[in-house]
Amino acid sequence: MNTILEQHTMFKALEMADLSVGDRLINLGEILEIEESDYNYSLVIARMGQRQVWTFNKESALFVE
């Protein structure tokens, strides 16, 4: 079996406060909006043709490309 290896994309870990609209969360999708509350961030993410809301604690670190 022949296998062609693709060049790997470099990923980086970011603190929640350092995320920006347009960042892409690994395996989730592009961040469209970011809303901050006292204890967490809610991210609106383009995923599977939908706008989905994912909520993370402020202390979380996420991997982005």
N, C-alpha and C positions, 0 to 999 in steps of 0.2 A: 504494500500500500504506500503510495506517495503522499507525503504531507508537506504542505507549504506553510511555513511559520510566518505569521504577520508580525510586523514590528509592534512591540508593546507600547501602549500609551503610558506616559508617566502620570502617576496619580499623586496627589498631595493630600495631607490631612490638614483640615482647617478647623479652628475653633468656630463655634456657632456665630460669634460676633463678627467674624471675618468673612462670612459668606456674602456673595453678591448676586443680584438678579443676573441671570445668564450663566452662572456656574451650573455644571451638570453633576448631579449626584450619581455615583456609580450605581448602575442597575435600577435607578429610579427615574431620572429624566431631568429636563432643564427646569431650573427654578424660575418661576414667572413673577412671584411676589413673596415678600418676607414681612411677616407681622410679628411684633415683639410685645410680650406681656411681662409681668413681673418675674415669672419663673420659667418661661419657655419662649420658643420661637415657633410660629406656624408657617410652614412653607407651602406655597401653592406650586405644584409641580405638574408639568405636562407629561402625562403617562398614559399610554395605550389609547390615544385619541381623546383623553379626558383631562380635566383640570382636577387634580386630587390634592387634598390638604393633608400634610404630614406634620405632626407636632413633635418637637424634640426639646429636652431640658437644655437650659442655657449652658450647662457644663459639658454638654456632649461635644465630641469632635467627629466630623464627618469626612469621608473621603470623596474628593471631587477630581474631575479631569479638566 
